[in-house]
Structures are given as C-alpha cells and as structure tokens.
C-alpha cells in the first residue's frame, strides 16, 4: 500500500510540475511577442530594486494596514512552504514526518512557528475577503474587475483558507504531535478511534499537497502570477527619473536632417517606418512583462487624476487589456503556428481613443504601482500611433502641432514677434 502511494505521489508531482512548466513557457512566449529591448545596465541598482521593491515590498507600506495584512500572507505563505520539502520527502519515501528524528525538539519549535504563520495568513486572507466583499472598497468595484477578475480574486482567497486549514487540521490529527496552534484543535478528535484519526490525517495530508499543486497550476491563469513575475519585473523596472520620457530615435534623426540637410542620405532603401504601437506586437517585451506582472490591486487607478474626475481611463484596465490581447495572439500562434490578422488590435478594440486622451501623463500610476509597472509607457506608445499614423488628434492638439511646426512654439506667434511685448 505504501509503495502504491509513493508511485501515485510521484506521478501526481511530475504531472503537476510539467503542467505548470508548460503554462509558464506559454506565458514566456506571449511576453516575447513584443519587440526586442536591451535592459542590462546598472545591474547592482537592479538587484536593489528586486530586494526592496519585490522582496521588501517597499511601496506597499504607503498604506500601512493592507501592507501589514499582505505581509502576513506573503511571508507566511512563503515560509510555510518550507514544510512542503518535508511533505515531498514523505511522499516519495513513504515516511511520516521524515525530519522529526533528526531535529528532535527543534522540530516542534519549527512546526509551531509555521502554525503561527498559518494563523496569520488566515487573518490576512479573511481581512482581504471582507475588504473586497463586505466593505467593497472603491478600487475593488471598478467595472474592469466585475465578473471573472472578481471571481479570480475570491477563488485565490478560498484556496489559501483551505490550504492553511488543512495544515492545521493535519497537525491536530497527529496523536504524537503537540504544536502551538493545532493542539487547541485536538478536542475535535477526542471521540475518534486511532485508525479514523490517522485516516483523517492522511486525507488532510493529501488534501494539503494536492491543494498546493492545484494552486501552483492555477497561479499562471490568475492575477496572483505576480507572486512570480514581480521579481523579474522589479529587476527590469525603470531606474531613470519617472519624468523622463523616452524619445523616438527616428524622429530625432528626421529633425537632425531638417536642421542639417547635408547629413541626410541621398537615397534610402529602408522600409517605411511605423510610429508608436497599434497592437501588442508593436510594444516591447518589457511592456508585456509589465502586463503579466500586474496584481490588479488598483492602486494606479485609485491615484489617477483622470479616473478620479470621472473620465474613462483606468491604468489597471490598460494593463489587463494588454495582457488579454497578448494571451489571445499567443493562443492563436499555438493553434495556427503563426500570427495572422484577426481584424482586431489593442488600440481601438481593447483600449479606446477616449481612454488614451484622458491621460495627463502625470506618472501617478507609475509611482503608485507596488511592483514597478509603467502603464504610462504603453499609453504613450498607443497615443503616438494615433497621432503619427492615424493623424487622430483633437482639433486643439492639431492647432498646437501646427504652431510648433511653423512657429517653433505652441502659440500662434511668429518667432520674430515673440518679444514684441517688451517694447510696449
């Protein structure tokens, strides 16, 4: 019987890990639909970003209460999974509590510590459920979160409650264990026979590890993928001041040719260039990494002045739409082997002109993001395409563009007359 369980455990483990690896590979393919971009400078500073932004969650503490609750869940869940090492050893070797003989009294201390963390995870998860479903905080009730995103958020909370509960019940059902938290649950089994209690312990053991495998494979389909993606995204996040806007080399070159015609080539065989981005394949891989790293927490939208004043723009929706479009094209590639036009694009079909024009480029969304995502960068690329490819701009903007082109300033004044007011 033990051998059967070992073989079954091995097969389940291989299947779960292979399934997870396959989905991660698919996500990687979706991210690299984007254009190449070289980000390999200032490596020491980038590792600091990982340490403070992703691991230390520096930006989370701008809101102390949710930050503390999130720390309960984050730290607890990570450290508790150290116990999974023992579960894997037990599953593969057919043992029960394989580390106990080697750690002695320290084993009880360690498992008791894990139980404290499990209790804190339960506190944090229940608090988050209340914030979403009873208090219904404004940033959790936005239109883009209705339906599947809201169900996803709650589903993860339920999974975490079940996993932590099974851990505590498994320990409580162990007649030889006397851990800090689970010992108070032992009266639940006082009238059970030894064989029934042991059977229940094995059921919760299997439930706990199968739950972890299920969580592992649900993760890539959920907003909680940020548990993994936050680390590479922090490493590749912006190091320059947020107010710095990346110029377009093609435009800079054209301006140079206008100012110094002698530098312009006599002829060129270069293919016609395009400006900005119309679809996800026009964005860089870093833009798509941002999209897959989005936690859907809504801090960006909460701080967006356009959204606050009732305009349609939601930076969170920009990231969700970008991710959804990348997944759609990636699925098409998996099915057909290549990218074929489907009559849709990120611009217009997913993100509207109204949303893009509402952006004030203030960078509030970038500053608010706890994992270093830049919705503004995607907005800027889409707006560049609108204006430079489609000539799609409000009349007021077109007047300003004309003045800049003709008068080298936004105002309808000749450069020669610009200082005339000083003579009056």
N, C-alpha and C positions, 0 to 999 in steps of 0.2 A: 504493500500500500504506500509506504514511504517513497519507494522508487517511482511509483506512478505519479505521485505528487511532484517529485523532483523533475521528472520529464515534462509534465504538464506546465510546471512553473517556467522551465527553460524555454519551451515553445511559446508560451504567452509573452515572455520577456523579449524574445527575438522578434516576434511579430509586432509587438508594440513599438519597440525601438526602430525597426525597419519602416514602419508606417510613419512614424514621426520624422525620420530622416528623409523619407520621400517627399513629405509635405514641405519641409524646410528647403529641400532642393528646388521645389516648385516656386517657393517664395523668392529664393535667390535668383531664379531665372526671371521672375517678374521684376525684381529690382533692377536687374541688368538689361531690361528693355530700354532703360534710359541711356543717354549719351555718355561717353567717357568724360571723366573729370578727374584730374590729378589732385589728390589731397594727401600729401605726405610730408608737409613741413612741420617744424616746431613740435617734434614728437614728445618731448618732455612735457610741454604745455598740454598736449592732447591727453597724455596719461593722467595729468592732474584733473582734466575735465572728467575723465572716467571715474577717478577717485572721489571727487567732490560732487559731481552732478549726478552720476548714475548710482554709484555705491553709497555715497554720503547723502544723496537726495537733498542737496543744499537748497534748491529753490522751493521744495515742498514746505519748508519751515517759514515761508512768508505767511502761511495760515497754520498757526501752531496746533490747534485742536485736530484737524484732519491729518496733519503731519505726524502727530503722535500716534493716532489710530493706525495710520498707514505703516508707521514704523513697527507697531505690534505685529501686523500681518506680514510685512516684508521680512523683518528679522526672524520672527517666529517661524514662518513657513520655510525659509532658507535653512535655518539651523536644525529644525525638526527633521528635515530630510536627510540629515546625517544618519539618523536612525534607519533610514532606508538601506544604508550599506549593510547593516546587520540583517535586515529583512531579506536582502538579496542573498547574503551568505546562508541564512537559514533555508531559503527556498531552494538554493542549488545543492546544499549539502544535506538537507533533510534534518536539520537540527532545530532546536528551540532556544532562542537567546544565546547564540553562539559566543558572544563576547563576555557573558557574565562570569564564566570560570576564570577568565584572565584578568578581569578588572576588580573582582571582589566587591568591597563596599563602595568603591568609586562608581560602580555600575549603577547602584541605587541612586547615588547623587546625580549622575548624568541623566538618567531617565526621569528623575524628579524635576530636574531643570527643564527638560524637554516638555514635560507636562505643564509646567508654569507657562512656557511659551505657547503651548497649545491653548491654554485657557485665555491668554492674552489675544491670540488670534481670533478665538471665538468672540471675545469682547469687541474687537475691532470690526470683524465681519458683521456682527449684529448691528453695531452702530452705523456702519455704512448702509446696511439694508434699510434701517429706519430713516436715514437721511434721504435715500432715494425714493422710498415707497410710502412713507408716512409724512415726513416733513416736506418732501418733494421740493428740494432746493431748486431755485430757478435754473441753474446751469444743467440740471439733470432732467429738465422737462422741455428742452428745446425741440422743435419739430424734427430735426435730423436724428434725434435719439428715440423717436417713437417706433414701436414695432420691434424688429429684430435686435437693434442695439440695446434697447432696454432689457429685453429678454436675456440677451447675452450677459449683461452685467449682473443680473439677478442669478442666472444659472451658475456663474462662477462663485458667487457668494454661497449658494446652496451646496455646491461641491465642496467648498472649503469647510463648511459646517459639518458635513457628513464625514469628511476625512479626519478632522480633529476629534469628532465624537467617537469614531471607530477606534482611534488610537487610545483614547482614554478608557473606553469600554473593554478593549482588548487587554489593557494592563490590569483593569479591575477584575477581569475574569481569571486572571492568573493566580491560582491559590498560593503560589510560592513568592509572589511579589508584594511589596508593601511600599508603593511610591506615594509621593506627597499629595497629589490631587486625586488619583484614582482610588486610593484607599477609602475615600469617603463614598465611593460608589459600590463598594463591596457588599453592603447590605442588600443590594438588588439581587444578589445571587445566593443569599443565605439559605434559601429553601430549595436550592437546586442540588441535584446529585453531582458528584465529582465528574462523571462522564459527560453529563449535559453541560456543565460549566466549561469543561475542556473543549467540547464540540463548539460551543459558542465562541470561545477564544479563537479557535481555528477559523471559524466563519468570519469573525471581525478581522483576523489577520489577513485572510484572503481578500476581504472587502476593502481593507486599507490599501493593499498593494495594487489591486485591480483598479481602485479609485485613482491612485497615483498614475497608473498607466493611462487611464481614461482622461485624466486631467492633462497629462503630457500630450495626448493626441488631439484634445480639444483646443489646447493653447494656440496652435497656429491659425485656427479659424476664428479666434477671439481677439478682442481688443487687448486682452492680457498677454498677447505676444510681446508687449513692451517689456515684460519681465526679462526677455532675452535681448530684444532689439535695442533697448535703452543703452546698452554698453557700447556696441559699435557706433550707435548714433552720437553718443557723447564724445567718443574719440574723434569722429569726423565733423563735429559741430564747429560753427564759426568761432574763430579766435580774434578776428578783426573787430573794431568797434561796430556796434549794430547799425549805426547811422551811415556806414559806408555802403554805397550802392555799387554793385559790380557794373562797370561799363561794358559796352559791346565792342570788341576789337574791330569788327567790320565797319562800324560807324566811325570809330576813331580814325580808321585808315582812310575812309572817304573824306572826312574833314581835313585830314592832312593833305590829300590830293587837291582839295579845293584851295587850301592856303598855299600849297607849294606844288603847282601843276607840273613842274619839272620832275617830280618824284613819281608821277602816275605812269604806269606801264602803257606803252603804245597800243598793245592789243592784249587780250586775255582770253584764255580758253576755259577759264574757271566756270563751273556750273553756277547757274543763278542761285544766290544765297537766299535763305529764308530767315526771318527775324522772329525772335520770341518762340513761343510754344503754342501749338494748337491741340496736340494730343500728348499722352504720356511719353511717347517715343521721342518727342522733341525736348523733354526735360532731361536733366542729368540723373545718373543713378543715385546721387545724393538726395535729390528731391524725392525720389521714390523710396529711398531708405527712410526719410522723414515720415512719409505717408504710412509705411508699415510699422513705424515706431510709435505712432500716435496712441495715446492712452485714452482718448475720448473723454478726458476729465473736464473739458470745457473751460479751463482757466483762461485760455486765449480768447474765447468768445465773451466770457464774463468781463474781460478788460477792454474789449474792442469798442472804441467810441462810436463807430458806425452802428454796431449792433445795439449798443445802449440807447441810441436815439431812435431805434425802431426800424433801421434800414435792414435790408435783406441779408447783408453779409454776415457770415459766421465762419471765422477761420477754422473752427473744428470741422465744419462741413466741407471746406476746401480740401482738407487732408483726407477725410473719409471718402470723398468723391474721387480723389486722385488714386487712392488705394483700390477702390472698387473698379475703376477703369483699368488699372494695371492688371488686376486679377482677371478681368474679362478678356483682355488681349492675351494674357498668358495662357488662359484656358483654351482660347482659340488656337494658339500655337501648338499646344499639346494635342489638340484634336486634328488640326489640318497640317501641321508641320511648318507652317509659315504664317506671316501676318498678311491678311487680305482685307481690303476695305470693307467695312460693315456699315458704312453710311453714318457712323457716329464719331464723335470726338469729345475729348474732355471739355474743350471750350464749346459753349452753346448747349450740348446735350446733357452735360453734367453740371457745369458751372456757367451761370448766366452772365450776360453783359452787365445787368443791374448789380449783381454782387460785386463784380470787379470794379465798377466805377465808384462804388460806395467806399472803397478802401482809401484811407487818408495817408497811407504809408508811414504811420507813426511808430511802428515797431512794438506796440504794446503787446501784441500776440506773441512775438518772439521773446520778449522779456518775461512774459508770464509762464511760458512753457517749462515744465519741470525737467524735460529730457532734451532740451536744446533744439526743438523743431522750429523751422522757419516757414510758416505759411506765407509770409510776405514775399519770399523769393519766388514761389510758384505764382502768386498773384501778379507780380511784376512781369514774369515771362509771358503769361497769358495776355496781359494788357499790351505788351509790346507787339504781340502778334495781331491783336485787334487793331492797333493804330497803324503799324507799319506794313502789315499785309492786307488788311481789310479796309484801311482808311476809315475805321469805325470809331469816331470820337464825337463828343458833344460839340455843338457849334462854338461854344465858348472856348473849348480847347483848341479847335481849329484856328480861331482868331489869334489865340496866343501863339500857336505854332507858326502862323504866317508872320506875325510880328517878330518872332525870334529869327526866322529865316531872313526877313527883309531888313529889320532894324537892329538885330543882334540884342534884343531885349524884349520882354513880354509886352511892352507898351507901344502904342501906335505913335511913336515919335521918331523922327529922323535922328540918327546919331549926331548930326551937325547941330540940331536944335535942342539937344538934351540938356545943355547947360544954360539955355536962354533965360531961365528964371533967375539966374544970378545977376543978370543985367538990369532987372526991373527994380 
